[in-house]
Amino acid sequence: MLPRSKARRKALDVLHTADALDRPALEILEAEPPPVAQFARELVEGVVEHRAELDDLIRRYADRWALERMPIVDRNLLRLGIFELLYRPEVPAGAAINEAVELAKLLSTEDSGRFVNGLLGRVAREHARA
C-alpha cells in the first residue's frame, strides 16, 4: 500500500473511531501511537475544521439518504473525499475519489463503493477546481 493510501486509511480509522465513540477526532488522533503520517494528520485536522460544510454537502448530494443513517465508514469516507476534492488541490480528483471508493469496497457494505463514487463524482463535477 502506498504511503498516501496508508495515511488515508489511518485518517479514516481515526474519524471512524471518533464518530463511533462520539469523541473529538483530534483527541483520538493524539491518542494514536506515533508515528501518524503527516498526511493522515492533515486529513483528520481538515475534516474536523470543515466538518459542518462537508456534512452540508453530503446532505445536499446524498439523494434520499440521511447523514445520520449512513454507515459510519461511508459517512467518514465522504467527509475525507470531499475535503480532498475541495481543499487539497495537489491531490488529483480522480485519486481522491478512487481511494475513497476502494476503501468503501474493502471496509463497508456491498453497495458502498457505488454510493461513494456517485456522490463524490457529483461533488467533483459541480465544484471543479479552477
C-alpha positions in Angstrom: 0.0 0.0 0.0 1.3 3.4 -0.9 2.1 6.0 1.8 -0.8 8.2 1.0 -3.1 5.3 0.8 -1.9 4.2 4.3 -2.4 7.7 5.5 -6.0 7.9 4.2 -6.7 4.5 5.9 -5.3 5.8 9.2 -7.3 9.1 8.9 -10.4 7.0 8.2 -9.7 4.8 11.3 -9.4 7.9 13.5 -12.5 9.6 12.1 -14.5 6.3 12.4 -13.4 5.7 16.0 -14.3 9.3 16.9 -17.7 9.0 15.3 -18.4 5.6 16.8 -17.4 6.7 20.3 -18.8 10.3 20.0 -15.4 11.7 20.9 -13.4 14.5 19.3 -11.3 13.2 16.4 -8.3 15.3 17.4 -8.4 13.6 20.8 -8.4 10.2 19.1 -5.6 11.3 16.8 -3.4 12.4 19.7 -4.0 9.0 21.5 -2.7 7.1 18.4 0.8 5.7 18.9 3.4 7.6 16.8 4.2 7.8 14.1 1.0 9.0 12.5 1.8 10.1 9.0 1.7 13.9 8.5 -0.8 13.5 5.6 -3.1 11.5 7.8 -2.9 14.2 10.5 -3.6 16.9 7.9 -6.7 15.0 6.6 -8.1 14.5 10.1 -7.5 18.1 11.1 -9.0 19.3 7.8 -12.1 17.2 8.2 -12.5 18.5 11.7 -12.1 22.1 10.7 -14.5 21.9 7.8 -16.9 19.2 9.1 -20.1 21.4 9.1 -19.5 22.3 5.4 -18.6 18.8 4.5 -21.7 17.4 6.2 -23.9 20.0 4.5 -22.5 18.9 1.1 -23.1 15.3 1.9 -26.7 16.0 2.8 -27.1 18.1 -0.4 -25.8 15.3 -2.7 -27.0 12.2 -0.8 -30.3 11.8 -2.6 -32.8 10.3 0.0 -30.1 9.4 2.4 -29.9 10.9 5.9 -26.3 11.6 7.0 -27.0 10.1 10.5 -28.3 6.8 9.0 -25.3 6.2 6.7 -22.8 3.6 7.7 -20.1 5.3 9.8 -17.4 4.2 7.3 -19.3 5.7 4.4 -20.0 9.0 6.2 -16.4 9.4 7.0 -15.1 8.4 3.6 -17.4 11.0 2.1 -16.0 13.6 4.5 -12.5 12.7 3.6 -13.1 12.6 -0.1 -15.0 15.9 -0.2 -12.3 17.5 1.9 -9.6 16.3 -0.5 -11.7 17.5 -3.5 -12.2 20.9 -2.1 -9.1 21.7 -0.1 -6.2 19.6 -1.4 -5.5 20.9 -4.9 -2.3 18.8 -5.1 -4.4 15.6 -5.0 -5.9 14.8 -8.4 -9.7 14.5 -8.1 -9.6 11.0 -9.6 -7.2 9.8 -7.0 -9.2 11.2 -4.1 -12.4 9.5 -5.5 -10.7 6.2 -6.3 -9.1 5.9 -2.9 -12.4 6.5 -1.2 -14.2 4.0 -3.4 -11.6 1.3 -2.8 -11.8 1.8 1.0 -15.6 1.7 0.8 -15.4 -1.6 -1.2 -13.0 -3.0 1.3 -14.5 -1.8 4.6 -18.2 -1.2 4.1 -21.3 -2.6 2.5 -21.7 -4.2 -0.9 -23.3 -1.0 -2.3 -21.0 1.5 -0.6 -18.4 1.7 -3.4 -21.0 2.8 -6.0 -22.6 5.2 -3.5 -19.3 6.8 -2.6 -18.3 7.0 -6.2 -21.5 8.6 -7.3 -21.7 11.2 -4.6 -18.0 12.2 -4.8 -18.3 12.3 -8.6 -21.2 14.8 -8.4 -19.3 16.9 -5.9 -16.2 16.9 -8.2 -18.2 17.9 -11.3 -20.1 20.7 -9.6 -17.1 22.0 -7.6 -14.5 21.5 -10.2 -11.2 23.2 -9.4 -10.3 26.2 -11.5 
